[in-house]
Amino acid sequence: MPPEISTGDTAWLLASTALVMLMTPALGFFYGGLVRNKNVLATIMQSFFILALVSVQWVLWGYSLAFGPDIGGGFLGGLNWVGLVGVGGEPNADYAPTVPHQAFAIFQMMFAVITPALITGAFAERKRFKAFIIFTLLWATFVYDPIAHWVWSCTGIPGAPIINGCAGQPGFLRALGALDFAGGTVVHISSGVSALVAALVLGKRIGFGQEPLESHDATMTVLGASLLWFGWFGFNAGSALASGALATSAFLVTNTAAAMAALTWATMSWMHKGSPSVIGAAAGAVAGLVAITPASGFVDARAAIIIGLGAGILCYWAIELKNRLQVDDALDVWGVHGVGGTWGALATGLFATVAINSAGADGLFFGNPGQFVSQLIAVAVSWVYAGAATWVILKVVEAVVGLRVPEEEERAGLDIAQHGEVAYRL
């Protein structure tokens, strides 16, 4: 018998899709508050424009490359679902057997949208808008879509043995046993490592290390972080793809890790610099959300506290290291997402337990050291591929249209230079 649609699961997934959609403009506010006021509109525009750009890319070819029937070896989907042909109202049992296939596709669309938006924080205040558009399309196609396929795809084959929950041909990292509930490798490592490469290729902003390049509106940043926290419940709990106990557990550990990381980061800044930073607390919450993302469907609340604690400490010191090395990752994407995603993926290999999710696996601390090895391989592959592919894409874009705005435009600010508008008329 064909699978039946659950109206409850469908309602939850559509609500989760809306929550994840909100995260991209929320990211625009988070980043917008961190830049100088002459660049705030351009920074928000990058997140807003990506919502439109990648939504169309996902419908035309992105979803097919990421989740379509495998073309061989678990490395990439084919073009069977270009334009969402064949992706209709009936469930796809390989991914979500109780909701319409289109509901799963649009939920995954919002992940594909926010991931390249995260990278924009690294090249804030200095990248051409034309270069940004071309880079985003190429990166979504050649970095995000393949990694998503490696970790999450499943081409069902009737009667085939089940490999990591897939009866058929799983993506090659999934076949190795890597667990990533909601995007530690696919979203955060890929974007965080790519951000570091982008910062190095574009070079430092004018005045970096010589004059203040301070955020212009901390209240906007805290608002953005709060909306990200809110939307993240759809990001993680929605990845259960059904309403029920697993979604509830993912919701709980998501909030717990974010809270612990915010407390940890604020305490770290208090001890290190003499005051509990407001922006630091906001960044800490985001770091905790990043770290719990891959583990959210596999760990309990006690593990979430440890993961949040680790995120607050590791991400704080990663940013300190970046600052000492004089790398102009303007809005600390690598420190929060690259390091936080890496810690979360590895922590999944430590704390995962089948007591939370029978479709997962036990981690090292539950008697299965092989799971930690699988996580380590997935992290290493994601780091190397995302970094190398991003470098190639940036060099291609640089050769075709140039990456940076001219010096006079950077000094004037991207709001007026690239968009002919200003955020404030005071």
Helices and strands as residue ranges (DSSP letters): H 7-34, H 40-57, I 58-62, H 63-67, G 82-84, H 101-119, H 129-139, I 140-144, H 145-152, E 154-156, E 162-163, E 166-170, H 172-175, I 184-189, H 190-202, H 218-237, G 238-240, H 245-273, H 278-292, H 301-324, H 333-333, I 334-338, H 339-351, G 364-366, H 369-400, H 407-412, H 414-419
